[in-house]
């Protein structure tokens, strides 16, 4: 009987942890898709050699890795930062 009372809070913590992992899943995917599309456009416009483009590519790669490991919040953050650097690249900075 006592063991079941100990397991109940543990199970609740585990379930909350699993739910928290999926909070940013859709935003991660959306930001990554947008970043890849913007990166392709910047490359087509001839900005592939800029430092900002390289930073963006590195961030997108890191975001994709985080997505695969279900670190969705970090993925979203990196993809948004990559989109910033893509805009900087297209602005010539």
Helices and strands as residue ranges (DSSP letters): H 2-21, H 25-44, H 51-68, H 72-90
